[in-house]
Amino acid sequence: MNSFDQLAQEIFRQKQHMEALQAENAELHRQISDIQDGRGVFVMIGDQRYSLRSLKEAMGDHERFRTTY
């Protein structure tokens, strides 16, 4: 294998690695978005389990109510 072939092969490997990293980055961004939105996160208060998303939405409603008067 000559040096050009070696270089071309390494560039191809780097391209594959970059594509894998980009896919992983996109997945991590999706997971961060889910966490920020409260999807899949639950809070236990006493014996009750609450979705963080529903609590977040309830607090948003409360904040809107508070700021209207």
C-alpha positions in Angstrom: 0.0 0.0 0.0 1.5 3.3 -1.0 1.4 6.5 1.1 -1.6 7.9 -0.9 -3.6 4.8 -0.2 -2.7 4.9 3.5 -3.7 8.6 3.7 -7.0 7.9 1.9 -7.7 5.0 4.3 -7.0 7.2 7.3 -9.2 10.0 5.9 -12.0 7.5 5.5 -11.6 6.3 9.1 -11.6 9.8 10.4 -14.8 10.6 8.4 -16.5 7.5 9.9 -15.3 8.5 13.4 -16.6 12.1 12.8 -20.0 10.8 11.7 -20.3 8.6 14.8 -19.4 11.5 17.0 -22.0 13.7 15.3 -24.7 11.1 15.8 -23.7 10.7 19.4 -23.8 14.5 19.8 -27.3 14.7 18.3 -28.5 12.0 20.7 -27.0 13.8 23.7 -28.7 17.0 22.6 -32.0 15.1 22.4 -31.5 13.7 25.9 -30.6 17.1 27.3 -33.8 18.5 25.8 -35.9 15.8 27.3 -34.4 16.4 30.7 -34.9 20.2 30.4 -38.5 19.6 29.5 -38.9 17.1 32.4 -39.7 14.1 30.2 -39.0 10.9 32.0 -38.1 12.6 35.3 -40.2 11.9 38.4 -40.3 13.3 41.9 -41.4 11.4 44.9 -43.2 13.4 47.5 -44.4 11.2 50.4 -45.9 8.2 48.7 -46.9 10.2 45.6 -44.9 10.1 42.4 -45.2 13.2 40.2 -43.9 13.8 36.7 -41.5 16.7 36.7 -43.0 17.8 33.5 -46.5 18.0 35.1 -45.0 19.9 38.1 -43.2 22.2 35.7 -46.4 22.9 33.8 -48.3 23.5 37.0 -45.7 26.0 38.2 -45.9 27.7 34.8 -49.7 28.1 35.2 -49.1 29.3 38.8 -46.5 31.9 37.5 -48.9 33.1 34.8 -51.7 33.5 37.4 -49.4 35.4 39.8 -48.2 37.8 37.2 -51.7 38.7 35.9 -52.7 40.9 38.8 
